[in-house]
């Protein structure tokens, strides 16, 4: 690769990454803000909270708060790196700078593993949600999954601006649904409107064995599932490379994640626990639908099904977007196929997006062969990918801080507080999540797959190491 492809950094004192050339700066502040909030709100809340409430009771709010805090530490670490040097390669580019090409290779392919398998889960979920309506029941699940993939793929290939608009409106729908429910819930609480013979209030917590009705153990074991509710927060870092003014926009967007987690996750769980007894919720139904149906709200199930369908479409859209950019950054260094570096006339790296979509097509096959098990099978692999991605982000930040202490780089004013203590505690938390997987049947399957993933990464590295171009990243002009 020639030196002409290496552009000096216009921001910060970090090196320039050749993978950042060619992108349009089409994402506005409103897009970034909604990508940030959309990444923090997904089906983990809309659907998963019901079963978790039934398992751990009101203590679920503590689990969401703890996992949300560490998710914020991860994205705050990423935020400081973004202000050091915005990059569409995001954590892969930062891993290249602070961990070397092996780190970038590992981070990139683990991210690809996460989002390609999450994409399979998303199209499976979309098909299941569409089957909720009887008009679509005759259509096979695999056909609906293929249609969903084709629609989102087509829209993603058009332009980054269209991606931003889609995420903006997807997030608006999710936030509007949550706000509307919380307004209704607070109204029921204030007016003491009975629900199933129970009057709403804190007494529904105290009279049903308190905050820890099943003890502390269920709360601890839930952590490894709850952490994946926040599995998209890091996507805001990828979007930074296509933003006009990241130094101004990113801190505001990232800081807002913390209070949104507090309001939407912790607040809604506390509200749910005060509206109905915790054992009145179930795994098979959204807790919001449970409450609304018990007070006779018509079409509550249909509305919430539309919301979770939107959440799944948003996740698939984000996954295709991020893997396209990450794979291009890797391809420019030689650690991903050459075609994934190719862009179309609208500055969209369509090669990487098509590769991710190709993996998702195998998910269509899973939906055909084992429609009942397809969702759980792929989530096993996605969980490992997200933990690895978060771990790399935190390690990169730790190495960045150490470089700053040696005077080699300058930390921006926007910083992760209490470093390096925060990074060490966060890494310990992520490691504990891996350990907790061993206590769960699905988690054990995930851990058994881990050696195979490591073997695949090692084999892949030995195949690409001779073609690695170390000049992709070099020090920017002073």
Buried (B, 14 or more C-beta within 10 A) or exposed (E): EEEEBBBEBEBBBBBBBBBBBBBBBBBBBBBBBBBBBBBBBBBBBBBBBBBBBBBBBBBBBBBBBBBBBBBBBBBBBBBBBBBBBBBBBBBBBBBBBBBEBBBBBBBBBBBBBBBBBBBBBBBBBBBBBBBBEEEBEEEEBBBBBBBBBEBBBEBBBEBBBBBBBBBBBBBBBBBEBBEEBBEBBBEBBEEEEEBEEBEBBEEBBEEBBEBBBBEEEBBBBBBBBBBBBBBBBBBBBBBBBBBEEBBEBBBEBBBBBBEBBBEBBBBBBBBBBBBBBBBBBEEEBBBBBBBBBBBEEEEBBEBBBBBBBBBBBBBBBBBBBBBBBBBBBBBBBBBBBEEBBBBEEBBBBBBBBBBBBEBBBEBBBBBBEEBEEBBBBBBBBBBBBBBBBBBBBBBBBBBBBBBBEEEEBEBBEBBBEEBBEBBEBBBEBBEBBBEBBEEBEBBEBBBEBBEEBEEEBEEBBEEBEEEBBEEBBBEBEE
